[in-house]
Amino acid sequence: MSIRDLVVAATAEKQLHKLDAPGLGEVFLRALSAAEFDRLMAGIKIQHGGEIQRKANWRAWLVSQVLCEEDGSRAFGDGEEAFLGQLPSGTVQFLYDRFCDMNGLGKDAVEELEKNSNGMHDADSPSDLHLS
């Protein structure tokens, strides 16, 4: 099989990870494609009045992009991350940590994201970043 064939085969299905989340039980997270991940990361660091800021409730927002049903469809649609934000912080942190692990976000990248987390209002989320 050629390298091209290997890549095409690897993209044929969504990669789902079944987890036992504290406070929720069995859930599924979907790994992002490289293109989806790059769009998401670019959108997190958007300019607002000359300062890099990120969306309030950002951990829940990131989790909402990958939390899915067993068939790979998103469990929460655009703008519904507020539901996840009502979960205990430890549950959201668990899911966020799995998001980071699944998508290759190492310690340095996570620290960079976290240091830019202040000041953005919920409505300031970029609308073109919602993933399917």
N, C-alpha and C positions, 0 to 999 in steps of 0.2 A: 504494500500500500504506500502511495506517495505521501509526502508531507502535506500536500494540499488536501488529499483525501482524508488524512487524519484530522486536519483542522475542520473540514466540512462536517465530518462525523461528530466531532466534539461539540459543534454548535447546533446540532440537530435537536437536542433536548435541553430544557432548562435544568440546571443543577440545583436540586433541592436537598436541604439538610434537615432531617427530623431531629428535634430537640425536646428535652424535658425541661421546660422553663419553670422556675419557681413561681408559685402562685397561679400558674396557668395550666400546666400539664403539657401534653404533647402539642407542639406547634411546628410549623415549617418555615424556614427561611430560604430564600432563593439567592444564589450567588449571582452577582452582576456580571455582565459581559464587560470587557475592557472599555468599550465605548460608553456604556452606561455609567460605569464607575468614573471615568474621566469627566463626563458631563456633570455628574453629581458633585464631584470634588471641586470642579471649576465654579459651580453655582454656590457652593458653601461660602467661598471667599469672594464675595461680590463687594463692590465699592459702594459706600453710602456716605456721602459728604466727605470724601477723602479718607475715610477710615474703613478698614476691612472689618466687617461685622458678620455675624451669623444669626440665623433665625432663632427666635425664642422657642423653647421646647424642641431643640434641635436633635437630641438623642431619639426622642419619640418620632420625630419627622424622618430621620434616617431609617429607623426600624420600620416605619410605615411603608417605605419604599421596597422592602424585601420580605416582610411578613406576608405569608401567602397560604392559600389553601393547598391541600394535597395535590391538586392538579396544576399548581404553579401560578394560579391567578391571584392577584393581590387581594389580601383580606380587607384592606382599608383603601379607599379611594383618595384622590387629591383633596387636601384640606381636612381630612379626618384624623390627623395625628393627635388632636386634642383628646380623643378617647384613650389612646395609648398613654398620654401624659397624665392620666388619672390613675394609672397603675402605680404600685409601690416603686419607688426609685430603684430598689435593688432588682426588681424584675426587668425594668427598662434597661438598667445597666448590664444585666446578664445578656439580654438580647443585643444590645449595642456592642458588647465585647465579642459576641459571636459574629456580628456584622464585620467588625474589624478583622477578626481571625480569618473569616471566609474570603475577604477581599484584599488581603495582603497589607493591611494597615499596620505597620510596625509601631513601636513605641514612639519614635521620633515624629512620625506623621500624626499620630494621635495627639501628642503634645502640641504640635503646631495647630491642629484643629481646635483643641480645647482653649488655647490662649487667645483665640479670636472669637470667643463665644458671647461677648457682651453687647447689649444695647439694641439689638434688632427686634422689631415688633413682629408679632405673628403674621400680620398681613404683608410683611415685606419679603415673603418667600418668592423666589423666582418661579413664575408659572410654567416655564418650559422645561423644568427639571423632573417632572413627575414621570416615573418610569412605568412601563407596562410589564 
